[in-house]
Amino acid sequence: MSSQVKIKKENRKSLSLKAAPGELVALIPRGLDEESEEVKRFIEQGIGRLKRINKPFLAVNQRWTKSNVEKRVFSWGDKLGVKVKRIQLRRMKRIWASCSTEGNLTLDKEILSLPEEFIDFIICHELLHVKVPYHNKLFKSLLSSYIPNYEAIEKSLILAYL
């Protein structure tokens, strides 16, 4: 199995790959053995699919400022009808961002070196969680309505950290 992938057991029914700053995480059901052939095959196939994806979003050599990102956050807040109270940039080890139900948004500092499409995806994703807390069909539908190519962006974000 790839040493590039961290395995995390959760109360879930399906397998999933998730990007976090500096790592790729395989989310697996608690009852499934992480050394099983099913898990190994899922991770290998997932990485194989990711490596075949074009990386169109990674060809940017732009460095954002906190002020630029804050303007984007408030713009997205207006679009989504979410009131953002506070924006904080700090080093986050496991996730790109989080947003409380009160509208406090915390972003990983690494976001400042990401292309615009990634930043918009991360901000929109987090602010939508104020309205829809889970990654269900409604959440994905809303995300898709604001960022139609969100799946490609998400995969490219994962690829950037393989």
C-alpha positions in Angstrom: 0.0 0.0 0.0 1.1 3.5 -0.7 2.9 5.2 2.2 1.5 8.5 0.9 -1.9 7.7 2.2 -3.0 7.9 5.9 -5.9 5.6 6.9 -8.6 6.9 9.1 -11.5 4.7 10.4 -14.9 6.3 10.7 -18.5 5.4 11.2 -19.3 5.2 7.5 -20.5 2.6 4.9 -18.2 3.4 2.0 -14.5 4.0 1.3 -13.4 7.5 0.3 -10.2 9.5 -0.4 -9.8 13.0 1.0 -7.2 15.7 0.6 -5.8 17.4 3.6 -2.8 19.8 3.7 0.2 17.8 2.9 -1.5 14.4 2.9 -4.0 12.1 1.3 -6.4 10.3 3.7 -8.4 7.1 3.0 -11.6 7.1 5.1 -12.7 3.5 5.7 -15.6 2.0 7.7 -14.6 1.0 11.3 -15.4 -2.7 10.7 -13.1 -3.0 7.7 -9.5 -4.2 8.2 -7.1 -1.5 6.8 -4.8 -4.2 5.6 -7.6 -6.0 3.6 -7.3 -6.4 -0.1 -10.4 -4.3 -0.6 -8.8 -1.3 1.1 -5.5 -1.8 -0.7 -7.2 -2.1 -4.1 -9.4 0.9 -3.4 -6.4 3.1 -2.5 -4.3 1.9 -5.5 -7.2 2.4 -7.9 -8.0 5.8 -6.4 -4.4 7.0 -6.8 -4.2 5.6 -10.3 -7.3 7.6 -11.3 -5.9 10.7 -9.7 -2.6 10.4 -11.5 -4.5 10.3 -14.8 -6.2 13.6 -14.2 -4.8 16.7 -15.8 -3.5 19.3 -13.4 -4.8 22.5 -15.0 -5.2 24.3 -11.7 -1.6 23.9 -10.6 0.1 26.1 -13.1 -0.3 29.3 -11.1 2.7 31.1 -9.5 0.6 33.5 -7.6 0.9 34.3 -3.9 -2.3 35.7 -2.3 -2.4 38.1 0.6 -4.7 37.7 3.6 -6.6 40.8 2.4 -7.2 39.2 -1.0 -8.5 36.0 0.6 -10.7 37.9 3.0 -12.3 39.8 0.1 -13.1 36.5 -1.6 -14.6 35.1 1.6 -16.9 38.0 2.0 -17.9 37.9 -1.7 -18.7 34.2 -1.3 -20.6 34.9 1.9 -22.8 37.4 0.0 -23.4 34.9 -2.8 -24.3 32.1 -0.4 -26.3 34.2 2.0 -23.9 33.3 4.8 -22.8 36.0 7.3 -19.0 35.7 8.0 -18.1 37.1 11.4 -14.4 36.3 11.6 -11.7 35.0 9.3 -8.5 33.4 10.7 -5.5 32.1 8.9 -3.3 29.6 10.7 -1.5 26.3 10.2 -3.9 23.4 10.1 -2.5 19.9 10.1 -5.4 17.8 8.9 -7.9 20.0 7.0 -7.9 23.0 4.7 -10.5 25.0 6.5 -13.4 24.9 9.0 -16.4 27.1 9.6 -18.5 27.3 12.7 -22.2 27.7 12.6 -21.7 31.3 13.9 -19.7 32.2 10.7 -16.2 32.0 12.1 -14.0 30.7 9.2 -10.5 29.3 9.8 -8.3 28.7 6.7 -5.0 26.9 6.5 -2.1 29.4 5.8 -1.2 27.3 2.8 -4.3 28.6 1.0 -2.3 31.7 0.2 -0.2 29.8 -2.3 -3.1 28.0 -4.0 -4.6 28.9 -7.4 -7.8 30.9 -7.4 -10.0 27.9 -8.3 -8.8 26.0 -5.2 -9.4 29.0 -2.9 -12.9 29.5 -4.2 -13.7 25.8 -3.9 -12.4 25.7 -0.3 -14.2 28.8 0.7 -17.5 27.9 -0.9 -17.3 24.4 0.5 -16.8 25.6 4.0 -19.4 28.4 3.9 -22.0 25.9 2.5 -21.5 23.8 5.6 -23.2 26.7 7.6 -26.3 25.8 5.6 -25.9 22.1 5.1 -23.6 20.4 7.7 -23.2 17.0 5.9 -21.8 16.0 2.5 -25.1 14.7 1.3 -26.9 15.1 -2.0 -28.2 18.5 -1.2 -24.7 19.7 -0.2 -23.2 18.4 -3.4 -26.0 19.8 -5.5 -25.5 23.3 -4.0 -21.7 23.1 -4.4 -22.1 22.0 -8.0 -24.5 25.0 -8.7 -21.8 27.4 -7.5 -18.7 25.6 -8.7 -19.8 23.3 -11.6 -16.4 21.7 -11.9 -15.9 21.2 -8.2 -15.1 17.5 -8.6 -12.2 18.2 -11.0 -10.9 20.9 -8.6 -11.2 18.6 -5.6 -9.3 15.8 -7.5 -6.6 18.3 -8.6 -6.3 19.5 -5.0 -5.7 15.9 -3.9 -3.2 15.4 -6.7 -1.2 18.4 -5.7 -0.4 16.6 -2.4 0.5 13.2 -3.7 
